[in-house]
Amino acid sequence: MAHSTVVISAAARTRQAAERAHKVRVWIAGLAAIVFCVAVGAYGYSYYTLPRELRPFSDKHELLRPSGPIGINLGVLGTVLFCIIFLYALRKVVPWLGRLGTAKHWMDFHIIAGVTAPVIIAFHASFKFNNIAGVAFWIMLAVALSGLGGRYLYAQIPQSLNAARTSLQELESNEDTLSEVLRRQSLFSAEKVARIFAMPSAEHVRKSSTLVALGEMILLDIRRPFQVATLRRQALSFGGAIASLGGLLPTNKPEVERIVALVRRKASLSKRILFLDRAERVFHLWHVIHRPFSYAFAVLAIFHIVNSVRLGYF
């Protein structure tokens, strides 16, 4: 039994280490994408903001026009990002790709590439969206925005029956711990906490349309930082409230932050369980819309690349 516990503990530590390493890679990739896009935008700002008829007179025109050295390379980079985006779908049919990381890990890089690609392609096109290339860009932008929505929905849905059961067990454990902690302190009352983090009833969610339920779910996530700030202010002096930006930033009071962490976790779990059925419905509908747009963009992008090569832009 002891040996089994040690093995489980070692496996858990290995998973935690792998997850930490993945988060570092995601942060590096995201930061690199932001820095690169900001650098290109800063360098080309004076060119991209010129009227089209004046751009040929700019000293940066030969470099930044779509067929210029920088413009072409930006197009190549956009194509590479486009290929990375579609690796997420290929991993489901290519066995060795499927063994490289979890679905969540692939999704994170899929999102980074999907958000960065439209920006890079916009620079490549020097913000001129005409003909087929323009149609491809707007479809790609729609795919990127819908991808962000899909990532949000993906995070709301347990990926297995065991995960759903774990969420319920975690919520029950969280409620027990929170009740005990609130009972032992005098900073917050259980009634005040419940009032600040009030949620719609299950009956209300069941009767609401899918669109209304989705809107309420998003609104709860948007409101949560402000609810937490309201809770913190109950235990802060005027100076403490100023130092924490009205409770939006953590305080130096461990007892307050422990209760905040428990309450925030309870609110998050309660929302996920409350809206689980609606989130699953919207996620399935999202798949129906997202994939055809992705494939349409792929066809138009390939046509644009082939046409550019045929006309000698490379």
N, C-alpha and C positions, 0 to 999 in steps of 0.2 A: 504493500500500500504506500509506504514511504517512497519507494523507488518510483512508483507511478506518479506520485505528487511531484517529485523532482523532475521527471521527464516532462510533465505537463508545464511546470514552471519554466523549464528551459525552452520549451517550444513557444510559450507565451512571450518570453524575453526575446526570442529570435524574431517573432512576428512584430513585436514592438520596435525592434531595431530596424527591421526592413521597412516598417511604416515611417519611421523617422527619416531614414535615408531617402525614401520616396518623396517625402515632404520637402526635403532639402533640394532634391532635383527639380521638383515642381516650382519652388521659389526661384531657383536659378534660371530655369527656362522662362518663367513669367517675367522676371526682372530683366533678363537679356532681351526679350521681345519688346518690353517697354522702352528700355534704353535705346535700342536700335531704331524703333519707330520715332521716338523723340528726336534722335540725332538726325535722321533723314528729313524729318519735318522742319527742324531748325535750319538745316543747311539749305533746303529748297524753298523755304517760306517765301523769300522775295520773288522766286520764280513762279511758284504755284498760285500766288495771289495776283499775278499779272493778268490782264485781259488776254484772251487767246491771240488776238491779232498783234500784241506787243511781245509775246514770248520769243519769237525768232530773233529779236534784237537783244535779248538777255545773254550775258556771257555764260550763263549756265544752261542755255538751251541745248547745245550739242551733247551735254552730259545727261540731262534729266529728261529729255523728250523720250517717248516710249521706245524708239529705236536707237537711242544713244547708249553709250557704255554703261552708265549707271541705270538708266531705264530698263535696258535689256536684262541686266543682272537682277534687278528687282523683280522682273517678270519670272526669271528662273527660280529665284527664291520663293516667289508665290506658288510656282508649280511644285516645288519640293514640299512646301507646306500642304498643298493640295493633296499630294501623295500620302503624307503623314496622316491627314484627316481620314483618308479611305483605308488606312491600315487597321483602323478600329473595326471596320466591317470585315476586312479580310481575316482578322485573327480568329473569327468564328469558323472559317472554312480551311485555314492553313494551320495544321496541327502545331508546328514548331513556334509560330507566332503566338498561339494560344497559351503556350507554356511560359512565355515571357511576361511575368507580372499578372496581376489580377485585372478583372474587368474595370474596377474602380481606377486603378493606376492608368490603364489605357484611356479611360474616359477623361482623366485630368489633362493629359497631353493632347487628346483629341480636342478638348475645349480651348486650350491655349493656342493650338495651331488654327482652329476654326475662327477664333476671334482676331488673331494676328493677320491671317491671310487677306481678308478684305482691305485692311489698312495698307499692306504691302502692295496689293494689286492696284489700289487707288493711287499710290505713289508711282507705280509703273505706268499707269495710264495718264499720269500727270493731271488727274481729276477730270479727264475728258471721257465721258461714258457714251460712246456712239455705237451704233450698229450692233452686231452680235456680241462684241466684247462688252458693250454696255449692258445688254440684257443679261449676260453671264454674271457681270458684277452685281447687279441688283438681286439676282437669284441667290448668289453666294452670300450677300448681306442678309437676305431673308433666312437662309439656312443657318448662318452664324447666330442671328438673334433667336431663332427657334431652338438652336442648340443650347443656348444659355437657359431657356425655359425648360428644355428637356433635362438638363443637368439638375435644375432645381427640383423637378418632379422626381427624378431618380433618387435624390437624397431623401425624399419623403417616404419612400416605399421600402420596407424590409425585403431583402433579396432572397429570403427563404422562409419556410414555415418556422424553423428554429429561430431565425432572427426576429420574427414577429412575436413568438413566445418570449424571447429574451427581452424585447421591448416592454411587454406587459409586466414581466417579472421585475424589470428594472424600475418601472413606474411605481409598482406596489412597494418595492423596497425604498424608493426615493420618498414616497408619501409617508411611510412609517418613520424614516429618519428625520424628515422635515418636521413632522408632528412632534417628535421627541425633542428636537432642537428648539422649536418654537415654545414648547412648554417650559423649557429650562431657562429662558431668557425673558427680558422685559422690554427689549427694543421694539419688537414688532408683535402685533397680535395676529392670530390666525385669520380672524375676520377681515382685518385690513389687507393682509396678503391676498386672500381670496378675492377681495373686491378689486384690487389693483390688477390682478391677472385673471379677471373673469373671462370665460369663454362661452361661445354659443352652445346651446344644448344639442345633444345628439339628435333629438327630434327636429330641431330647427335645421340642422345640416341635412338631415334625410329629406326634408320637404323642399329645400332650396334647389334651384336649378344648378347644373354642373358649373356653369359660368360664374354664378353668384358664389357658390361654395369655394371655387378656386380663388376668386377675388378676396374672400374673407380669410382664406388660408394665408395668402400673401400679405394681407394687411396685418394679420397677427404677427408675422415675422418682422414686418417693418416697425410695428409698435413696440416689440419686446424690449429693445434697448432703452426706449423712453419709459417703459414701465419699470425696468430695473432702476433707472435713474430716479424715478419717483419713490421707489422703495428705499434706495440709499439715502435720499434726502430726509426720510423720517428719522434717521439716526445721526444726522450731521448737523454741526453748527453752521452758522452763516459762512464763516471762513472755510470750513471743510467743504461746503457746497460749492464755493467759488473755486477752490483748489481742484475739485474733481469735475469741473465744468458742469455743475448742476447735477452731479451724480452719474454722468455718462462715463467717467473714468473710474477705475478701481480706487478704493480708499486704503488707508493704512490701518484699518481696523479688521483684524482677522475674523472676528465673530460675525461682523456684518457681511464680509465677503463670503464666508462659508454659507450663510443663509441665502445670499444672493445666488451663489452657484447652485444650491439645491433647488431654489425656486425657479431659476432659469431652466434647469434641466427638466424639472417637472412640467413647466409650460411647454417646452419643446416636445417632450414625449407625449403629453396629452394632446397637443395639436396634431401630431403625426397619426396617432391612433384614431382621433376623432374624424379626421379627413381622409383616412386611408382608402376607403372605397372610392371616393371621388378622385383622389390623386391617381389611383390605378386606372380608372376609366379615361382620364385626360391623357395619361401617359401612353396608353394604347392608341388613342386617337392621334397623339403627337407622332407616333411611329408611322402612321398611315400618311401623314402630311410631310414629315421631314425627309423620308427616304426618296420619294419621287422628285422632290426639289433638288436633293443632292445629286441624283442621277442626271437630272436635266442640266444642272450646272456642269457636271463632268463632261457631258456630250458637247455642250457649247464651248467649254474651255479647250477641249481637245481640238475642236474645229478651228478655234481661234489660233491655237499654237501651230497646227498644220498649215493654215493659211498664211501665217506670218513667215514660216520657213519657206513656203512655196514662193512668196513674194520677195524673198531675199533679205528680210529684216535682220536675219542672223548672219 
